[in-house]
Amino acid sequence: MAESPIIVWFRLDLRLADHAALREAAKAGAPLLPVYILDDETPGNLRMGGAARWWLPGSLAALDRDLAERGGRLHLRRGAAPEVLPALLDETGASAIYATRGYEPWDSKLEETVVALCATRSAELRLFPGRLLFEPEAIATGSGQPFRVFAPFWKACLAAPTPPAPLPAPKLGRFAAAKSESLESFRLLPAKPDWAGGLRAAWQPGESAAQVRLRDFITERLQRYADDRGNLDGEASSLLSPYLQFGEIGPNQVWHAVTHAAAGARGKLDRGAFSFLRELGWREFSYHLLDRFPAMTHRPLKPEFARFPWRDDPRALEAWQQGETGYPIVDAAMRQLWQTGWMPNRARMIVASFLVKHLLLAWQAGANWFLDTLVDADLANNSANWQWVAGSGTDAAPYFRIFNPVLQGQKFDPSGDYVRTWVPELKLLPAPAIHAPWEAPPQTLAEANVTLGLTYPAPIVEHAAARARALEAFKTIRAG
């Protein structure tokens, strides 16, 4: 009688190194059946956005190649996980399913369902950590409650035991076999029109590519990160966010690589490393919030924001989405997002503030657009960031903090090169004029071949008037 295999259910953990579920399954000694399920069917699941769906096949193909080098393969199935997994247990006689714990709002119910289904087949589901530095229940206030403010949360994280050191990919011996769908049958890539050319030029999915990004960041940009992270006219970011989102690299791996590289003679981190790890801490905080407040993906964390008088203006929303607002720094960021599936953190704050405060459009509309267009579309981080900008989050920016997009451009893109890269119709404008072309002298516009309203749109809203309107709208919350 054939030995019962163990199913290793890959989810948002598409790597071999520092993978607790895979490591423990390998230690058990049974044949392994690596499986990925594209689940577009389980009720309540958020359907993956377009940019993330572009990323996924590259990541799955890379994982399959890595397994092939060790004598195995990645088995692909499509369907509702509570139906696919029992079918696999029946087909293979597997004794267990090993997987990394999920944190999205639907994951607890999904995992409970799979546990029950396994029990009817004398099998078990074993869940392991791997997507966070600290499990949500591990970091709490003195009274045992979840933190609602980032600063004390991060202080508690730094005081907690250091995250465990990452382990290399385990030695994989025997593999089991089962039927597998083809990656092409998933139909994840765009066909006509093929809008993903910019994504292909900007990114290489996979575990190996993630390690290259990490090494490049540590050697080239980490030391200056604290000073450069807000600049838009140069690459200061780690560019690790999509790799973290798909689990091609784990946060423990990033934490230990950065702390090892940046620790001084007495073990104290330099400014760049500390600033970067704090950003990793914000990702952590976002997941802890999502675990406690699963409705934060669509409801304001501050209940009073439920009565905020958001506008309904499809034309303004479309102008924002397409990078046609007439504010060059906003338009540059939105066009970068469309072409590459990514934008720097500072740019995300600028465009989010513009949507919710200049245009008075609901943050949920912006969050949904980001989930569709970002290659690093992370539900927890995305929801927390949008609520922070809107002022509706637990630890949010004050309502009266309204970015002036012209000043933001001048401060974080002083040369204008970021705008020139993504808004080429303005590339001939000099730096003093490029962030507010409507204020430029007619001769300057003519020499740059810019005609407002024709070659480049005039601003769809005037800053001072928009700011006054936003402040007036926010009074409705305070009045209530």
Secondary structure, 3 states (H helix, E strand, C coil): CCCCCEEEEECCCCCCCCCHHHHHHHHHCCCEEEEEEECCCCCCCCCCCHHHHHHHHHHHHHHHHHHHCCCCCCEEEECCHHHHHHHHHHHHCCCEEEEECCCCCCHHHHHHHHHHHHHCCCCEEEEECCCCCCCHHHCCCCCCCCCCCHHHHHHHHHHCCCCCCCCCCCCCCCECCCCCCCCHHHCCCCCCCCCCHHHHHHCCCCHHHHHHHHHHHHHHCHHHHHHHCCCCCCCCCCCCHHHHHCCCCCHHHHHHHHHHHHECCCCCECHHHHHHHHHHHHHHHHHHHHHHCHHHHCCCCCHHHHHCCCECCHHHHHHHHHCCCCCHHHHHHHHHHHHHCCCCHHHHHHHHHHHHHHCCECHHHHHHHHHHHCCCCCHHHHHHHHHHHHCCCCCCCCCCCCCCHHHHHHHHCCCCHHHHHHCHHHCCCCHHHHCCHHHCCHHHHHHCCCCECCCECCCCCCHHHHHHHHHHHHHHHHHC
